[in-house]
Amino acid sequence: MAHRKRTNHEAGFTLVEILLSIFLISAISMSVLSALQVAAGQLLDLRRHEQALTLAEAGMEKVFFYRDTEGYSYLVSSNFPDETDPDGVSGFTRRYIFASLSSMGKKIGDNMKEITVRVSWGKGYEELSAAISRKLWKDSKAVSYVPYWN
């Protein structure tokens, strides 16, 4: 059997060719869309971690502020309760953990504490830890700030 050439009125695609091209376009589109969905989810997780770290830094600054204004003895857990939706950001919880610093089971001294600020959300958490000491000022409270240009 010899193949005959199509005439002008028979030119075009067959139904099988059209269905095959639709199938290939669909398969390629689905793989691209699923890759975009994974990338979007990873970007959202990264933003959550970044936001939690920013909230932890703000919590640590709060601890330093109270150390400077209220004194070192103010830094106890009862003065820093857990915060739901800290700084107005919903979906997060900020927790303050205070511990005495120790070396090989011996307390280093009353002049230093370990402060941990943990910010958590449904899928994870970020935390910052720092060793904080008494302020090196006369009474462990802040003195009024006088700008150098006055």
N, C-alpha and C positions, 0 to 999 in steps of 0.2 A: 504494500500500500504506500503510495506516495503522498506526501503532505502537499496540500495545495495552498497557495497563497491566499490570504484574506483579501477580499475586495473592499473598497471604500465604505460601503454600507455595513460591512462586518467588522470594521476596526473597533478596538476597545479591549477591556479587560474581561476575563471570564469571572464567574461567580467565585470559583476556587481561588483565583488570584486575589480578588478583593478580600475574601475572608482571611486568607493567609497574611496579607498586609495589615489588616486590622488586628489580628492576633499578635503579630510581631510588634506593632506600635504599642499595644496594651501591655505586653510583657516588659518592654523597655520602660514604659511609663511607670509601671508598678515598682520596678527595681529602683528607679530614680526617686520616686516618692517615699519608699520605705527608707532609703538612705537619708533623705531630708528629714524624715520623722525622727530617726535616731540622732541625727546631728542637733535637731531642735531640743530633744530631751536632754542631751549632754550640755547644751548651752544653758538650759534652765537650771540644771544641777550646779553648774559652775557659778551661775549668778546667785543661787541660794548660799553656796559656800562663801562667796565674796560678801554678800549681805550679812551673813552670820559673823564673819570675821570683823567687819566694820562695827557691828553691834558689840562684839567682845572688846574691841579697842575702846569704844565709848564707855563701856562698863569699867574698864581698867582706869580710864581717865577720871571716872566718877570716884573710884576708890582713892586715887591720888588727891583729888579735890577735897574729899572729906578728911583725909589724913592732914592736909595742909590747913584746913579751916577748923576742924573739930578736934584734931589731935590724934595721935597714934592709937590711943586706947579706944577710940571710936570704931576701930576696924575689927569688928566681931560680927559673926553671922547674923545675930539678931537684928542688927542695924541695916542689913542688906537682904531683905526677903527676896524670894524668887519673883521674877517679873514676867508676867504673861504679856505678850505684845509689847516688848520693850521699845521705848522711844516712838511709840505709835506704829510700829511695823508688825502687822498681824502674821500669825503663823509661827512665831518664834517664842522661845522661853529663855530668859537669861538667869543664870544661877551663879552665885558667888560662893567660893569655897576658901576658907581661911585655915591655915595650918602653921604650926611653929616649924621653923627650919631646924633640922637636926643633921648631925654628921655622925655616922656609925652608931646610931642609937642614942647619942647625947644631944641634948638641946643646945643649939649654938648660942642662944641668948634671947633676952626679951626685947632686944633692939631690932629684930628682923622677923618677918612673917612671910610665908609663901601664900600668894594670892592667885587663885585660879578663877577665871571668868569663863563659863561654858555657856554657849548659845546653841540651843538645839531646836530642831524642827522634826517633822514626821519621819524623814529618811536619814537623818544624820546629825552631826554637830561639829562645831569648831570651838576650840578653847585656847585661851592664852594664859600663861603662867608667868609670874614675876616674883622676885624676892623684893620685898618692900621694907624699908627701914624707917626709923624715926626721922623726922625732919631735923636737919642739923641746925635749926634755929633755937633760940634761947628756951622757949617754952613749948616747942613742938607744935606751935600754931603759926599760921601765916601772919606776917606783918604787912601793913598796908603798903602797896606798891607805889613808888614815886618814880614817874618816868624820868629818864636822864636828861631830857631837854628842859625840865622845869628848873 
